[in-house]
């Protein structure tokens, strides 16, 4: 057994090859207070959205559905196709920039309140507290023999965990295949093999991550936890213990004048360590394991109230504030992240508003430059690719311009394209031979007959005999 | 659990190695699937591809594509871990050349 194990503290620099001390099970102590309430609210809102929105209907289809089997994405009134990948890419860029922005501003807000890992772990811990009791009872239960009571409590916990994990997997897959169809398949035990596979995979991932791995995901698996400090500066909001006020720490009777007894405000009750979901001691300073959930602040505030000391021995603060300097909200880092974020969001909104659910590709026929046709005219052939990205079928009229006497020889009938489909249409244009000499730039305009707003214009070339 | 006494502590396979192989490759497979299937319709592979893909529906296409990317990523991670673990000075407390 290595030294690291005996001290029961993970020692990343143990230097004996044990990069990872065997994980000690962490029993987070139950806690109430300002930040716990905030986190509870975040869990209820976020998970409520996740489990609820999947069932929301909009205009005859599921409101949010990344319909992979049909290759189209429904986002309320908007229907996106794989051709609209740009929007997804923009959305991901905006998400990354927001993460940078808010991390620089307020530290690991994401980790403490919004990360699925935190949110589901919280839910699983609630179940654990409900079935197995408080921290001390859970520790006693785990140490004790397998009594009927223990079997019952553990079984109940596992049943609830598995049920919740299965429901989570089902809901997740419900965002990719219509959830009502999926539910029907589940009810009749006729789930497709792949749908079943994904439900089980995501169910297992939820169970493993939230029930079993918990803080180890943040400590060993999460890349963001490792690089988030790059976004930090001395004005970033962090959770910090105030050693100037707290030290020297030590137990004392209630009502003792701490300063007169040579003590700081920290009574060394270790509650801040007991409530920590990642099992660290915040009094040792900022550590990358800290997910900034604020549980230690709540615990310490409660103790300070009891000791009649002012709150805030552990508090949200900044490095500058701790050093007695002023905290600056506006700084170059914030401006750069903010500007990039605004630009990305503006680009997304603008492009979504300007989006025309129609794509026209014009390809000149490569086989012949031109052809002489009846009536002393010169003809060029093209192949048109018309993609209808709207969620209903349309008929389009084609118009051409750019040369004197340019006329459409085919297609003369409107082009009908079903919703979400591609039509390949051969087209022929001709001009009088007297006007055809040389290479000309022309344009083709496609307009939906029932919606003049759906209109695209593409340019191409018309080639005639050398003048 | 590796100890100071074992001669080559770093070469042994540990539980965490599985996580280090499977997890980054899972993330990479998610990204790769997203990009690949945004451009390629699995039904297209079935219609245009060799007999290998005959009878493949879209859902199977997505799933197999994802698992394929995951496997490729896991292979790369495995080789990386192997190279790191078998490096001469890997995991030793002493600086290289001192042993």
Interface residues (C-beta under 8 A of the other chain):
Chain A: X1 X2 X5 X15 X16 X17 X18 X19 X20 X22 X68 X69 X71 X82 X85 X88 X177 X192 X193 X194 X195 X197 X198 X220 X221 X223
Chain B: X1 X2 X3 X4 X6 X9 X10 X14 X16 X19 X23 X27 X34 X37 X38 X39 X41 X58 X59 X60 X62 X63 X91 X92 X93
